Amino acid sequence: YIIVKDKQKADWESIRKQTRQWAKSTYHLINSELQYSTPRRIIIEHFIPSPSGQQPDDYKIYCINGKPGVCMVCVGREKEKHPKFYIMDEQANLLRDWSYDGLNAPADFIFPKPDGWDDMYKYAALLSKPFPLVRCDFYISNGKVYFGELTFTSAAGLDTDFTDKGIYEITKDLAL
């Protein structure tokens, strides 16, 4: 992605060059994610603000058989070299032993449940209904929920942020 915070100072030629390169990509072949073999389009969206002015946290709800389950909360993607990935239950409680970042979180770690959390789960229930497995991605800014995407092959099935227990617990009820 490219974030343009000031359109007057943006290097538009560089942006055009980068987006043209992305449009030529055949990355769907690398990990056999054939659902991404659709015609390429460049989408420009308004920046979703966060209180810090940085990229907002990313909320990824894993849904099995149309039922929302745990949420991976991705924090610090813009400002940290290694962002953190925490697995939370539906009440925003840390499932410490489901992710490596959870295992390494401070003992007093508390994730403040943001306004919009419950709405996000309602949307995930509606969006995931027809699918055996889908990840519903959202952003929350000032209590407003923004839809990100539906992901059918999360990290191409190669996600290394989960512990073995986390992977088992998320998928144990999957019926294909």
C-alpha positions as CSV (number, residue, x, y, z in Angstrom):
1,Y,0.0,0.0,0.0
2,I,0.9,3.6,-0.3
3,I,-0.3,6.2,2.1
4,V,-0.4,9.8,0.9
5,K,-0.8,12.2,3.8
6,D,-0.2,15.4,1.7
7,K,-1.3,15.3,-1.9
8,Q,0.7,18.5,-2.7
9,K,4.0,16.8,-1.6
10,A,3.3,13.4,-3.1
11,D,5.7,12.0,-5.8
12,W,2.9,11.1,-8.3
13,E,5.3,9.7,-10.9
14,S,6.8,7.3,-8.4
15,I,3.3,6.3,-7.2
16,R,2.2,5.7,-10.8
17,K,5.3,3.6,-11.4
18,Q,4.7,1.5,-8.3
19,T,1.0,0.9,-9.0
20,R,1.8,-0.2,-12.6
21,Q,4.3,-2.7,-11.2
22,W,1.7,-4.0,-8.8
23,A,-0.8,-4.4,-11.6
24,K,1.6,-6.6,-13.5
25,S,2.1,-9.0,-10.5
26,T,1.2,-12.6,-10.9
27,Y,1.5,-13.3,-7.2
28,H,-1.6,-15.5,-7.2
29,L,0.5,-18.2,-8.9
30,I,3.2,-18.2,-6.2
31,N,1.0,-19.5,-3.4
32,S,-1.8,-21.0,-5.6
33,E,-4.3,-18.3,-4.5
34,L,-6.3,-18.5,-7.7
35,Q,-9.1,-16.3,-6.4
36,Y,-6.6,-13.4,-7.0
37,S,-6.3,-14.1,-10.7
38,T,-9.0,-11.5,-11.4
39,P,-8.2,-8.4,-13.6
40,R,-6.0,-5.9,-11.8
41,R,-7.5,-2.7,-10.6
42,I,-6.0,0.2,-8.6
43,I,-8.3,1.5,-5.8
44,I,-7.7,4.8,-4.1
45,E,-9.3,5.3,-0.8
46,H,-9.5,8.0,1.8
47,F,-7.1,7.5,4.7
48,I,-8.8,6.0,7.8
49,P,-7.5,8.1,10.7
50,S,-6.5,6.8,14.1
51,P,-6.1,8.9,17.2
52,S,-2.3,8.7,16.8
53,G,-2.4,9.8,13.1
54,Q,-0.8,6.5,12.1
55,Q,-2.3,3.5,10.3
56,P,-5.2,2.2,12.5
57,D,-5.1,-1.2,14.1
58,D,-6.2,-4.1,11.9
59,Y,-8.9,-6.5,13.2
60,K,-9.2,-9.9,11.5
61,I,-12.1,-12.1,12.6
62,Y,-11.8,-15.7,11.8
63,C,-15.1,-17.2,10.9
64,I,-15.9,-20.9,10.7
65,N,-19.1,-22.2,9.2
66,G,-20.6,-18.7,9.2
67,K,-19.8,-18.1,12.9
68,P,-17.3,-15.4,14.0
69,G,-14.7,-16.6,16.4
70,V,-11.4,-15.1,17.5
71,C,-10.0,-11.8,16.3
72,M,-6.4,-11.3,15.4
73,V,-5.6,-7.7,16.3
74,C,-2.6,-6.3,14.4
75,V,-1.0,-3.3,16.1
76,G,2.0,-1.2,15.3
77,R,2.2,-2.0,11.6
78,E,3.3,1.5,10.5
79,K,5.6,2.5,13.3
80,E,7.2,-0.7,14.5
81,K,9.7,-2.9,12.6
82,H,7.9,-6.0,13.9
83,P,4.2,-5.3,14.5
84,K,2.4,-7.3,17.1
85,F,-0.3,-9.9,16.4
86,Y,-2.6,-10.7,19.4
87,I,-5.5,-13.2,19.4
88,M,-8.5,-12.0,21.3
89,D,-11.8,-13.8,22.1
90,E,-15.2,-12.2,21.3
91,Q,-15.0,-10.1,24.5
92,A,-11.5,-8.8,23.6
93,N,-9.7,-10.9,26.2
94,L,-6.2,-12.0,25.2
95,L,-5.8,-15.7,24.4
96,R,-2.2,-15.6,25.4
97,D,-1.1,-19.0,24.2
98,W,-2.8,-18.8,20.8
99,S,-0.1,-16.5,19.3
100,Y,3.6,-16.0,19.8
101,D,3.2,-12.3,20.5
102,G,0.5,-13.3,23.1
103,L,3.0,-15.6,24.8
104,N,5.5,-12.7,24.9
105,A,3.0,-10.0,26.0
106,P,3.7,-8.4,29.4
107,A,1.9,-10.2,32.3
108,D,-0.3,-7.1,32.9
109,F,-1.2,-6.8,29.2
110,I,-4.8,-5.5,28.7
111,F,-6.3,-4.7,25.3
112,P,-8.9,-1.9,25.7
113,K,-12.0,-3.1,23.8
114,P,-12.7,-0.3,21.3
115,D,-16.1,1.2,20.6
116,G,-17.4,-0.6,17.5
117,W,-16.0,-4.0,18.6
118,D,-19.5,-5.6,18.9
119,D,-20.7,-4.0,15.7
120,M,-17.7,-5.5,13.9
121,Y,-18.7,-9.0,15.1
122,K,-22.3,-8.5,13.9
123,Y,-20.9,-7.5,10.4
124,A,-18.6,-10.5,10.4
125,A,-21.6,-12.8,11.2
126,L,-23.5,-11.4,8.2
127,L,-20.6,-11.5,5.8
128,S,-19.3,-15.0,6.7
129,K,-22.7,-16.7,6.6
130,P,-22.2,-18.5,3.2
131,F,-18.7,-19.6,3.7
132,P,-17.1,-22.6,5.6
133,L,-13.9,-20.5,6.3
134,V,-13.3,-16.8,5.8
135,R,-11.5,-14.1,7.6
136,C,-13.3,-10.8,7.8
137,D,-11.0,-7.8,8.1
138,F,-12.0,-4.5,9.6
139,Y,-10.6,-1.2,10.9
140,I,-12.1,0.9,13.7
141,S,-11.6,4.6,13.9
142,N,-13.4,6.8,16.5
143,G,-16.0,4.1,17.1
144,K,-16.8,3.7,13.4
145,V,-16.2,0.3,11.8
146,Y,-14.7,0.2,8.3
147,F,-14.7,-3.0,6.2
148,G,-11.4,-4.1,4.9
149,E,-11.7,-7.4,3.0
150,L,-12.8,-11.0,3.0
151,T,-9.8,-13.4,3.0
152,F,-10.2,-17.0,2.0
153,T,-6.6,-18.2,2.3
154,S,-5.2,-16.2,5.2
155,A,-1.5,-15.7,4.5
156,A,-1.8,-18.3,1.8
157,G,-2.2,-20.9,4.6
158,L,1.3,-20.2,5.8
159,D,0.6,-17.8,8.8
160,T,3.4,-18.1,11.3
161,D,1.9,-15.8,14.0
162,F,-0.2,-18.6,15.5
163,T,1.0,-21.3,17.9
164,D,0.0,-24.9,17.1
165,K,-2.7,-24.6,19.8
166,G,-4.1,-21.4,18.2
167,I,-4.3,-23.1,14.8
168,Y,-6.0,-26.1,16.2
169,E,-8.5,-24.2,18.3
170,I,-9.5,-21.9,15.4
171,T,-10.1,-24.8,12.9
172,K,-11.3,-27.6,15.1
173,D,-15.0,-27.0,14.1
174,L,-14.3,-26.5,10.4
175,A,-16.5,-28.8,8.3
176,L,-15.7,-28.8,4.6
